[in-house]
Amino acid sequence: MAPITERIKLLKGDLTDFEGDAIVNAANTDLILGGGVAGTIRVKGGATIQEECNKIGRIPLGEAVLTKGGNLKSKYVIHAAAMGFDEPCTEESLRKSVYNSLLRSFEMKLKSIAMPAIGMGIASFPLKEGSIIMLETIFKFISSKNYPEIVCIYLYDDVTFDVFKKTLEKLKGAYFDTNYLFT
């Protein structure tokens, strides 16, 4: 098993181009693939992903469920419901949705997953606070589990990437002993 410091990567780019076991969709509780990350997944992944979501139906806020990846390069999509149409993204729902996404990957023994800045796009959760919640949750989870072996966080622009990188640097003193990989 690689050291924890090699199990998290910050990447800039399109999450849907990830070639690995699963990507995480910043979903809503109704599992409707509308705009943002979900919209891109719907367009690139094809109708079968939404059809599987429809069969699953509504999920609780903070929960995560798995579907196949359709036409995407990843085998699966983990739908993490940090918000609902009538429920905002909160600290608790963000923390739970990230944790439950990691738990689904652990249950499936997925080696590699990629996630976006969940809740920090359409849901408008504050970027700095959200980056702290996500990175702390990921670190705590993978420090006690062997799956996923690697977690990539795909960030869509320079501002978001820089905030996550700075947050990781600040958290490093408390949690981490060596540098993470930045690409």
N, C-alpha and C positions, 0 to 999 in steps of 0.2 A: 504494500500500500504506500502510495506517495505521501510525503509529509503534507500536513494541512495547508502549508503555505504554497503548495503547488496544485491544490485542488480547487482554487477559485481563480478565475480569470475575468478581467474586465476587457471587453471588446467593443469597438465602435463599428456599427454596421447594421445590417438587416437580419433580425432574428430568424426570419423564415428561410435564410440561406444556410442555417446551421445543419451540418451533417453529423448527426449523432442519434442517440436513442430517443430523446424527446425535447420539445420546446414547451415553454409555459406560456399560455395565453392569459393576458390580463382580462379576465372574463367578468361578466355580470351574473347575478344569481339566476337569471332566466336562460343563460347559455345561448343568448342571441349574438351571433357574430356580426356586429354592426360596423363600427368605425375603429380607427386606431389600429393597434396590433391585431385585434380580432378581425377587423376588416381585411387586413393584409393576409391573414391566415385563411379567411374565407375565399379570397380571390385566388391565391396561389395554391391552396390545398384542395380546392374543389368542393362541390356540394355534399359529398359524403360525410365531411366533418360536421356540418350543420345538421345533417340527417341523424347522425349518431347523438348529437347534443339534444335534438328534439326527442329522441327516444328516452334519454336520461331525464329530461324535464328540469324543473327548477331545483336548485340546490341551496342549502343554507349559506348565508353570508360567512365568509372565511373558509369555506370548504373548497376542495379541489377534486376533480374527477378526470378520468383518462379516456381519450378516444384514439382511434388510429389516426395516422398522419396524412391520409389521403395522398395527394400528389406532392406533398412536401418532401424534403430530403431527410427529415427525421421520421422515425417509425411511429411515434406517438405525439399527441398534443395533450398536455395536462392543463385543464381549464381551472384557473385559480380565481374564485369569486371574491375579490376585495371590495366590490361595490355591487349595488343593485340599481335598477332604474329609479327607485324611490328611496334608496339607502346609500348614503355617501361612504366613501372609503374613509375608514377611521384607523387609528393606530392599532386597535385590536383586530380589525378585519384584515389589515395588511399583514400583521404578524402571523395570524392564523392561516391566511391564504398561502403565504410563503412556506410556513411550516408544513401545511398539508400537501403542498406541491412536492416538497422534499420527501415527505412520508410516502406519497404514491410512488415516487421513483425508487425509494428504499424497498417497498413492498414488491415491486416488479423487478428488483435487482438491476435497475438501469445504471449503466456505467457513466453516461454523459447526458447532462441536461443543460439547456440554455433558457434563461428567462430575461424578460425586459425589466425596465424600471416599473414594476407593478404599481398601479394606482396613481402614478405621477404624470400620466398623460391626460386622457379625457376625464378621469376622475379628479384631477387637480389636487392630489395630496401634495403637501409641501415637499419639494425635492430634497432638501438637506435632511429633514427629519425622516423622510422615506428611505433615503440611502442608509442612514444609521440603522433603522429597523430591519431592512433587508439584510445588510451585511452581518449584523449581530445574530439574526436568526439563522442565517446560512452557516456561519462559523460554529455556533453552538450545536447545530444539528450534525454537521459533518465531523465535528470533533469526537462524537460518540458513535458514529455509524460508518460502515464501510461502503455504503451506496448512498447517493451517487459518488462515483470516484472523482468526477470533475463537474464543477458548476461554472458555467460561463454566463456572465451577465452582459447582455447586448444592450448598448446604449446608443441612442439614435443621433445624437449631436454632440458637438464639442462641449457645450455648457453642461449637459448632463454627465458626460464622461468625466469632466474636470471635477464636478461636485462629488461623484462617487470615488474618484481617485483621492481627493483630499480627505474625504470621510474615512476611507480605508487607511490612509496614512495616520490619521488621528487615532483610529481604533487600534492600529498596530501596536502602539505602546502598551495598551491594556491587554490585548489578546494575542498579538502575533510577534514572533521573534525574528523573522526575516522578511525580505521583500516579496510581494506578490508579483505575478507576471502581468505586465501591461502591454497590450498590443493594439 
